[in-house]
């Protein structure tokens, strides 16, 4: 079994603490994605698991073994980096088998493992080529193949698609998902792209400033975020956040002309401010009826996004479908079903439930 466990893991650089007591369980065969903004500590946490960064405090175990102080080569992990790091003078086959060759594995064994990895990654036709004769996506597949031949307990991916163009990113995302299904290994994947996180992960770990904000499946985090940060980070376009005030057991939204929202959640005291969260796809835009104005529209084929400005100055994004469109600069009304609204504490930004 190749599960990964972190218990009160801490990382310091001198007096600066960048990872703050992280507790996390990743099950055998799970695809876990670390996601968060730049500087949140996701790559540092991955490198701590790999042994490339020393763990200042706490414990890291892989497959039930305490590897906190173990060398990277002893941890049973293989890492795929953002840069391909291929040897330019070697063929694809030589690049994929180089690690095994350096460790003294027999040639027949190396050949067998490289052949199997190239089959999985559809690289059979490229084994005799040098890296300069490959596309970016093919080079990344070779880097992944180099990891596969080692037969690790855990695969670690550090933003492996960030150097690829948009089309190749989609293709490689599908390839990595297929790879996980085929080999069934434990995989930990770092990205700042929440679309990659949503489409690849069995489990998402949302990080901010070295702390875990929430852990769960993609749809758990999307439908039931614990706080404003997670609600805004998961989902594209981001959730809208509007100021609201508690009045008579309901929430009044000034930006939407005083729209009242009935809710069963535990609201703070009368007159208190709350934050109202609304997904773009839950909003209905119709012509006239309020002082909300369509500023810009983005059309993406069958779906469009209207960027609205409320009289309070707050900005709202609404998703619309169909060919008919209300012209820009038109005043519109915005409505939604009360049940689709989420509420957050205005000070702590914790979800009100």
BELGI-V845288 format. One record per helix or strand. SS is the DSSP state (2 for helix, 1 for strand). FROM is the first residue (numbers start at 0). TO is the last residue. If there is no record, write none. Layout:
ss=SS from=FROM to=TO
ss=SS from=FROM to=TO
//
This chain:
ss=1 from=3 to=12
ss=1 from=15 to=25
ss=1 from=30 to=34
ss=2 from=41 to=49
ss=1 from=56 to=61
ss=1 from=64 to=65
ss=2 from=71 to=73
ss=1 from=76 to=79
ss=1 from=90 to=90
ss=2 from=91 to=101
ss=2 from=106 to=119
ss=2 from=123 to=125
ss=1 from=129 to=129
ss=2 from=130 to=132
ss=2 from=135 to=147
ss=1 from=153 to=157
ss=2 from=165 to=182
ss=1 from=185 to=190
ss=2 from=193 to=199
ss=1 from=202 to=207
ss=1 from=210 to=215
ss=2 from=217 to=222
ss=1 from=226 to=226
ss=2 from=227 to=232
ss=1 from=239 to=246
ss=1 from=249 to=252
ss=2 from=253 to=255
ss=1 from=258 to=261
ss=1 from=272 to=277
ss=2 from=279 to=281
ss=1 from=283 to=299
ss=1 from=302 to=308
ss=1 from=314 to=320
ss=1 from=330 to=334
ss=2 from=337 to=339
ss=1 from=341 to=344
ss=1 from=349 to=350
//
